[in-house]
Amino acid sequence: MQNFVNLNIENFQQVIIEESKVKHVLVNFWAPNLEMCEQLTPILEKLATQHAEHLIYANVNCEQEQQIAQQFGIQSLPTVILVKDGQPVDGFAGPMMEEQVQELLEKHLPNAVDGFYEKAVALVNQGDYQQAFTIAKQAHDLDPERTDIALVLADCYVELGNTKQAQLLLDNILLVDQNGYYHSIVGKVELLEKASESPEIKQLQEKLAQDPDNLELKVELAVQLHQANKPEEALELLFAVLKKDLSFGDARKYTLDMINAMPDGDPLKSKSRRTMYSLLY
């Protein structure tokens, strides 16, 4: 990992003195074949990855780097020390649960969820809903109870054409939290829903109802639905076509194009990729 380093005498000055001026350094003092070290290390690595923007994770193998262990006055293993500006600011010795380590880090590090939220809002203000979605989804996964994050994510869903997922988020917003931003998103959803009721779509739906096995009609309707920001319905039709005939017309190309156009982190994208893979292999 980019923020992981094995601490030794050669890089000690750079990491502990210089780099700790910019980020906190989480130093893990351990030794091979010690059960408590083996239990703690995966927890530290996981949390260090989650906080990579603000944290450097430094490993010290005390069998190989005894001088560093002595310099920090390490008396038992595992010992973990959090360093900032060249000085220890917190730490612990012995085993520790993941929740306890997380609490320790949260006392000193910027809140990761707030950082994701602020980035997502900035990207929305720039009109970059594709990137904003991915970051807002990360924030929502970390804290699904925050209304402000849910609204940003819902806004991204709408702008990217997935009104169904946006509506699921909006349905969970309490009355007390239904502010101006909430109502603006609801308005966007209503406009998109009306746009999807075009005469072309209605005509194709009527034809398909009369001829439900017509693959050409299904492809045409899927394209129209996708243009009307109905990706889930469009893909459902295309998958129905591909299950009948994997090589039918441009159905496979349209399907792949629609999947690739969705932002990373969208559950529909992951689900559609799995469906496509099962059809191909």
C-alpha positions as CSV (number, residue, x, y, z in Angstrom):
1,M,0.0,0.0,0.0
2,Q,1.2,3.5,-0.7
3,N,0.9,4.7,2.9
4,F,2.6,1.5,4.4
5,V,6.3,1.5,5.2
6,N,8.7,-0.8,7.0
7,L,10.5,1.5,9.4
8,N,14.3,1.1,9.8
9,I,17.3,3.2,10.8
10,E,17.8,4.4,7.2
11,N,14.3,5.9,6.8
12,F,13.6,6.8,10.4
13,Q,14.4,10.5,10.0
14,Q,12.3,10.8,6.9
15,V,9.2,9.0,8.2
16,I,9.2,9.9,11.9
17,I,10.5,13.5,11.7
18,E,9.7,14.8,8.2
19,E,6.6,12.9,7.1
20,S,4.9,13.2,10.5
21,K,4.8,17.0,9.9
22,V,2.3,16.3,7.2
23,K,0.4,13.2,8.4
24,H,0.1,11.2,11.6
25,V,2.3,8.1,11.7
26,L,0.9,4.9,13.2
27,V,3.9,2.9,14.4
28,N,3.3,-0.8,15.0
29,F,6.1,-2.5,17.1
30,W,5.8,-6.3,16.6
31,A,7.8,-9.5,16.4
32,P,7.3,-12.6,14.4
33,N,5.4,-15.6,15.8
34,L,3.7,-13.6,18.6
35,E,0.0,-14.4,18.6
36,M,-1.1,-11.0,19.9
37,C,0.9,-9.3,17.2
38,E,-0.6,-11.5,14.5
39,Q,-4.1,-10.7,15.8
40,L,-3.6,-7.0,16.0
41,T,-1.7,-6.3,12.7
42,P,-4.6,-7.0,10.3
43,I,-6.8,-4.6,12.3
44,L,-4.1,-1.9,12.1
45,E,-3.6,-2.5,8.4
46,K,-7.4,-2.3,7.7
47,L,-7.8,1.0,9.6
48,A,-4.6,2.4,8.0
49,T,-6.0,1.7,4.6
50,Q,-9.3,3.5,5.5
51,H,-7.5,6.5,6.8
52,A,-4.8,6.5,4.1
53,E,-5.3,10.2,3.2
54,H,-4.3,11.3,6.7
55,L,-2.2,8.4,8.1
56,I,1.1,6.6,7.4
57,Y,1.4,3.1,8.7
58,A,4.9,2.2,9.9
59,N,5.9,-1.4,10.8
60,V,8.8,-2.1,13.1
61,N,10.0,-5.7,13.4
62,C,11.6,-5.5,16.8
63,E,13.9,-8.5,16.2
64,Q,15.5,-6.6,13.3
65,E,15.2,-3.0,14.5
66,Q,16.1,-3.2,18.2
67,Q,17.6,0.3,18.1
68,I,14.3,1.9,17.1
69,A,12.5,-0.1,19.8
70,Q,14.9,1.0,22.4
71,Q,14.7,4.6,21.3
72,F,10.9,4.5,21.9
73,G,11.3,2.7,25.2
74,I,9.3,-0.3,24.1
75,Q,8.9,-2.8,26.9
76,S,6.2,-5.2,25.6
77,L,4.8,-6.4,22.3
78,P,2.7,-5.5,20.5
79,T,3.0,-1.7,21.2
80,V,1.4,0.9,18.9
81,I,2.4,4.6,19.0
82,L,0.8,7.4,17.1
83,V,3.3,10.1,16.1
84,K,2.8,13.7,14.9
85,D,5.4,16.3,14.3
86,G,8.1,13.9,15.5
87,Q,6.4,13.3,18.9
88,P,4.3,10.5,20.3
89,V,0.7,11.8,20.8
90,D,-1.1,8.6,21.8
91,G,-0.7,4.8,21.8
92,F,-1.3,1.5,23.6
93,A,0.4,-1.7,24.5
94,G,-1.1,-5.2,24.2
95,P,-4.2,-6.4,22.3
96,M,-6.9,-4.0,21.3
97,M,-10.3,-4.4,19.6
98,E,-10.9,-2.7,16.2
99,E,-13.5,-0.4,17.6
100,Q,-11.0,0.8,20.3
101,V,-8.3,1.5,17.8
102,Q,-10.8,3.4,15.6
103,E,-11.8,5.5,18.6
104,L,-8.1,6.3,19.2
105,L,-7.6,7.4,15.6
106,E,-10.8,9.4,15.5
107,K,-9.5,11.6,18.4
108,H,-6.6,12.7,16.3
109,L,-7.5,12.3,12.6
110,P,-9.9,14.4,10.4
111,N,-13.2,12.7,10.1
112,A,-13.1,10.5,6.9
113,V,-16.9,10.7,6.3
114,D,-16.8,14.5,6.5
115,G,-13.9,14.5,4.0
116,F,-15.8,12.4,1.5
117,Y,-19.0,14.5,2.0
118,E,-17.1,17.8,1.4
119,K,-15.4,16.4,-1.8
120,A,-18.8,15.1,-3.1
121,V,-20.5,18.5,-2.6
122,A,-17.6,20.3,-4.3
123,L,-17.9,17.9,-7.3
124,V,-21.6,18.4,-7.5
125,N,-21.1,22.1,-7.5
126,Q,-18.7,21.6,-10.4
127,G,-21.3,19.5,-12.2
128,D,-19.2,16.4,-12.1
129,Y,-21.9,14.0,-10.9
130,Q,-20.0,10.9,-12.1
131,Q,-17.1,11.4,-9.7
132,A,-19.3,12.9,-7.0
133,F,-21.4,9.7,-7.0
134,T,-18.5,7.4,-6.2
135,I,-17.3,9.6,-3.3
136,A,-20.9,10.2,-2.0
137,K,-21.5,6.4,-2.1
138,Q,-18.3,5.8,0.0
139,A,-19.5,8.4,2.6
140,H,-23.0,6.8,2.6
141,D,-21.6,3.3,3.1
142,L,-19.6,4.6,6.1
143,D,-22.5,6.5,7.6
144,P,-25.9,5.6,6.1
145,E,-27.8,7.6,8.8
146,R,-26.6,11.0,7.7
147,T,-29.3,12.9,5.8
148,D,-27.0,15.4,4.2
149,I,-24.9,12.6,2.6
150,A,-28.1,10.7,1.5
151,L,-29.3,13.8,-0.2
152,V,-26.1,14.3,-2.2
153,L,-26.1,10.7,-3.2
154,A,-29.8,10.9,-4.3
155,D,-29.0,14.0,-6.3
156,C,-26.2,12.1,-8.1
157,Y,-28.5,9.2,-8.8
158,V,-31.0,11.6,-10.4
159,E,-28.4,13.3,-12.5
160,L,-27.0,10.0,-13.7
161,G,-30.5,8.8,-14.6
162,N,-31.3,6.3,-11.8
163,T,-34.5,7.8,-10.4
164,K,-35.5,4.5,-8.7
165,Q,-32.4,4.4,-6.4
166,A,-32.8,8.2,-5.8
167,Q,-36.4,7.6,-4.7
168,L,-35.4,4.9,-2.3
169,L,-33.1,7.3,-0.5
170,L,-35.7,10.1,-0.6
171,D,-38.3,7.8,0.9
172,N,-36.2,7.5,4.0
173,I,-35.7,11.2,4.6
174,L,-37.7,12.3,7.7
175,L,-40.2,15.2,7.5
176,V,-38.0,17.3,9.7
177,D,-35.1,16.9,7.3
178,Q,-37.0,17.7,4.1
179,N,-35.3,20.9,3.3
180,G,-35.0,23.0,0.1
181,Y,-32.4,20.6,-1.3
182,Y,-34.7,17.6,-0.7
183,H,-37.5,19.3,-2.5
184,S,-35.3,20.3,-5.4
185,I,-34.3,16.7,-5.9
186,V,-37.9,15.5,-5.7
187,G,-38.6,18.0,-8.4
188,K,-35.9,16.6,-10.6
189,V,-37.3,13.1,-10.1
190,E,-40.8,14.2,-11.1
191,L,-39.4,15.9,-14.3
192,L,-37.5,12.8,-15.3
193,E,-40.5,10.6,-14.6
194,K,-42.6,12.8,-16.9
195,A,-39.9,12.7,-19.6
196,S,-39.9,9.0,-19.5
197,E,-43.6,8.9,-20.5
198,S,-42.8,10.0,-24.1
199,P,-45.2,9.0,-27.0
200,E,-42.3,6.9,-28.5
201,I,-41.9,4.8,-25.4
202,K,-45.7,4.4,-24.9
203,Q,-46.0,3.3,-28.5
204,L,-43.2,0.8,-28.2
205,Q,-44.7,-0.6,-25.0
206,E,-48.1,-1.0,-26.6
207,K,-46.5,-2.9,-29.6
208,L,-44.5,-5.1,-27.3
209,A,-47.6,-5.9,-25.2
210,Q,-49.2,-7.2,-28.5
211,D,-46.0,-9.0,-29.6
212,P,-44.1,-10.0,-26.3
213,D,-41.6,-12.2,-28.1
214,N,-40.4,-9.6,-30.5
215,L,-36.7,-9.1,-29.7
216,E,-36.2,-6.1,-32.0
217,L,-39.0,-4.2,-30.2
218,K,-37.3,-5.0,-26.9
219,V,-34.0,-3.6,-28.1
220,E,-35.7,-0.5,-29.5
221,L,-37.6,0.1,-26.2
222,A,-34.5,-0.5,-24.1
223,V,-32.6,2.2,-26.1
224,Q,-35.5,4.6,-25.6
225,L,-35.8,3.9,-21.9
226,H,-32.1,4.4,-21.4
227,Q,-32.3,7.8,-23.1
228,A,-35.2,8.6,-20.8
229,N,-33.0,7.8,-17.7
230,K,-34.5,4.4,-17.0
231,P,-31.3,2.3,-16.9
232,E,-32.7,-0.6,-14.8
233,E,-35.7,-1.1,-17.0
234,A,-33.6,-0.8,-20.2
235,L,-31.1,-3.4,-19.0
236,E,-33.8,-5.8,-17.9
237,L,-35.1,-5.8,-21.5
238,L,-31.7,-6.2,-23.0
239,F,-30.9,-9.1,-20.7
240,A,-34.2,-10.8,-21.7
241,V,-33.0,-10.5,-25.3
242,L,-29.6,-11.8,-24.6
243,K,-31.0,-14.8,-22.7
244,K,-32.9,-15.7,-25.9
245,D,-30.1,-14.9,-28.3
246,L,-26.7,-13.7,-27.2
247,S,-25.8,-12.5,-30.6
248,F,-29.0,-10.7,-31.5
249,G,-28.2,-7.5,-33.4
250,D,-26.5,-4.8,-31.2
251,A,-28.1,-6.0,-28.0
252,R,-24.8,-7.1,-26.5
253,K,-23.0,-3.8,-27.4
254,Y,-25.9,-1.7,-26.1
255,T,-25.8,-3.6,-22.8
256,L,-22.1,-3.3,-22.3
257,D,-22.2,0.4,-23.2
258,M,-25.0,1.0,-20.6
259,I,-23.1,-0.8,-17.9
260,N,-19.8,1.0,-18.6
261,A,-21.6,4.3,-18.5
262,M,-22.7,3.8,-14.9
263,P,-20.5,5.2,-12.2
264,D,-18.3,3.0,-10.1
265,G,-20.0,2.0,-6.8
266,D,-23.5,1.9,-8.3
267,P,-25.1,-1.3,-7.1
268,L,-26.9,-1.7,-10.5
269,K,-23.5,-1.6,-12.3
270,S,-22.2,-4.5,-10.1
271,K,-25.4,-6.5,-10.5
272,S,-25.5,-6.0,-14.2
273,R,-21.8,-7.0,-14.6
274,R,-22.5,-10.2,-12.7
275,T,-25.6,-10.9,-14.9
276,M,-23.6,-10.2,-18.1
277,Y,-20.7,-12.5,-16.9
278,S,-23.2,-15.4,-16.2
279,L,-24.6,-15.0,-19.8
280,L,-21.1,-14.9,-21.4
281,Y,-19.5,-17.7,-19.4
